[in-house]
């Protein structure tokens, strides 16, 4: 966040899918995280599609979802409760295993 990345909290529910749209032509969508566990252990998948029409549809879906989201500010992130910061720290100890 300090480097300019923005996070948005989707209000209707939790979204777990990861979506990336590149140059309005390539769409990758799925549940895979970019870590060794997702690539080698978990049965997670992503679909990779090269099609400008599919990319345009996904841009519209993203923009619609963004309207139902709120931006998480740096200040709000730093003000999260101590128990949550402790849980984040503790889970970070096992990030190579999770």
N, C-alpha and C positions, 0 to 999 in steps of 0.2 A: 504494500500500500504506500509505503514511503517512497517507492520508486515510480509511482504513478498508476499502478494497477487499480482498477475499480472493482468492487464487489457489490452485487445486488442481491437482496433477499427476496425471493419469490414469495408473495403473500398467500396465494391460495393453497399451496402445498409445498412439499420438498421435491425438487427435481434432482435426480441422480445422474441423468444422462449427460455425457460430455459431447458438445457440438463444436466443431470448428468449420468455418467457411473461409476458403482461401480464394481470393481474386474472383469472387462471384462465379466460380466454376467448379471447385472441388468442395465436396461436403464429406466430413467424417463425423459419424454420430454413433454413440454406443455407451457402454458402461466402463470401458477400459481406462484405468489410470496409467500414467506414464511412469510405471515402476516395475521392478523385476517380478514382484508377486503377481501383478495383473498379467504380465506377459508370459510367465512360466508356470504358475500354480493355479490361479483362479480360472474358472471357465467363463471368461468375459469376452465379449466380441464388440467389434465396431464394423459398421458398413462404410465403405469408401466409395463415393459416387462422383464421377466427373460428368456433370451435366449442368449447364447454366440455368435451365428451367428449375431443376431441383434446388440449386443454390438460391435462386430468387425466392422460391417458396419458403425455404428455411430462413432467409433474411426476414421475410414478412412474419413468420412465426416467432422469431427471436424478438423483433420489434414489438409485437403484440404482448409477448411475455414480459418484456421490459417495462411496459406500461403498467403491469400488475406487480411490479417489484419496487422496492425502495433501496436506495443506495446506503451501504454501510460506511459510515465515516470512520476515519482514523481514530478520532476521539472516542467514538462509541466502542470501537474494537479495544482500545486501551482501557476503557472503563468496565469491561466485562468483569463479572464477579471473580473473586479470588479462587473459589473452588473450580471455576472453569479454566482459569489460567493454570492452576495446579494440574488439572486433568490434561490440558494441552501439553504441558511440560512432561508429565509422566508418560503419556502416549508417544511423545517425541523420542523417548529413550528406546522405543521398540520400532521405530519407523522402518528400519531395514527388514523387520520381521512381519510387519502388518501389511 
